Amino acid sequence: MKHKLSKLKLTCKRFLLNVCSFNFILAKFYFLFSRSYTFEQTALLSGLRRFNLIAKKKRQSNSLLRRNIHRLEKGLIMQPRKPEFATDYIEETVETFKECSSSSQSSVSELDWAFSVLTEYFRVVKLEHKKIQSSLKLFQSINYLPKSSSKIPYLHKGKSDLKHSSEFEELVYKRASVRWFEKNSSPSIDIVKRVVDISLQAPSACNRQSFEYRFVDNKDLLAKLLKLPGGVTGFADNIPSLMVVIGDYSGYYLERDRHLIYIDASLSSMMLLLAFENFGFNTCVLNWPENDKKNKEINSILNLPTYKRVIMLVAVGKADCSGGVPYSQKKDSSTSLTVNE
Ligand SMILES: Cc1cc2nc3c(=O)[nH]c(=O)nc-3n(C[C@H](O)[C@H](O)[C@H](O)COP(=O)(O)O)c2cc1C
């Protein structure tokens, strides 16, 4: 009976998939009754709402400021550079800088960077446009003292002095997902900080870096978290620490940018894996499922607001050399690269 029922369910699902994948109206109908996207959609809307509410308000790192300063930097390096640019967002940028610079919470390096770029912008831009003039006035009224040297666009230094690094290649080929770890082999917080600082050098859309890392080696918290992902069956108990990669939808104000938290966090996470490897630690990415119940559970355990969501977990520790590592044959350029086709 049970077998017959699941067969019927599968037949119905196949029928629906056949019909509903035909066009977007039918696809919408299909998802009306599916809960697959509920958490994601709520998280996205909550992020867009938060961006609009607090874009210019005080917070540690301001996504709007980062985005606009990045746009100014691109304007500054444009060839040929326009005598007048950024007229549509310079006021917003200076206002946001003013808000952020008056908050003790704001990141100093972010403010120094914004200050340098704004100073350079007003130094080179033609001061005829009304908006540029009023923005300059406002900028001059802000009493900000940078703590570090200038952070303006620079000329590329050409080929690096480092030799083509065979050590880098070695590191890349050596890295493999490790699932068996030595007891109590979690990295020190100093190493975790260095690894995260390296990972944060990754590229990101408009340099917004709308994601964060949370490191966990507390046994109770670790045990609670490791109950959630499906892919740790059989080896969860020996994982000494976890890095939780968290995306923040409130860094964006357009629905079309909803994929960026995944891309940015993943580019950075790859650097994280290599950086850990470089410090003698091993890792294994653990899949985080797109599942409403699990998303709610992990957000509640980590006390995350709705607009933040877990993207992946990474097990971290030192490999137990008596534990096996799957060979995991990779594809190569013969199957995965086409040129000028
Ligand atoms: C997004 C993602 C999810 C993964 N999820 C799991 C998982 O849940 N459990 C696991 O044991 N390995 C997981 N892995 C590790 C992969 O199985 C592993 O990267 C792949 O087999 C290639 O092997 P390698 O990492 O040793 O090169 C995951 C990797 C990625 C990138």
The ligand as a Gaussian input file, in Angstrom:
#p B3LYP/6-31G(d) Opt

LIG

0 1
 C       28.432000      23.061000      -1.573000
 C       29.109000      21.815000      -1.058000
 C       28.426000      20.972000      -0.229000
 C       29.057000      19.859000       0.304000
 N       28.399000      19.088000       1.209000
 C       29.024000      18.053000       1.803000
 C       28.372000      17.341000       2.846000
 O       27.273000      17.654000       3.258000
 N       29.034000      16.292000       3.392000
 C       30.282000      15.929000       2.990000
 O       30.817000      14.969000       3.531000
 N       30.926000      16.609000       2.005000
 C       30.335000      17.662000       1.411000
 N       30.978000      18.407000       0.457000
 C       32.329000      18.033000       0.045000
 C       32.294000      17.399000      -1.334000
 O       31.813000      16.102000      -1.248000
 C       33.712000      17.454000      -1.900000
 O       34.125000      18.770000      -2.020000
 C       33.784000      16.803000      -3.286000
 O       33.490000      15.445000      -3.232000
 C       35.161000      16.969000      -3.907000
 O       36.164000      16.475000      -3.049000
 P       37.353000      17.348000      -2.495000
 O       36.759000      18.483000      -1.702000
 O       38.133000      16.425000      -1.619000
 O       38.114000      17.862000      -3.647000
 C       30.384000      19.537000      -0.074000
 C       31.053000      20.393000      -0.935000
 C       30.437000      21.520000      -1.411000
 C       31.216000      22.454000      -2.300000

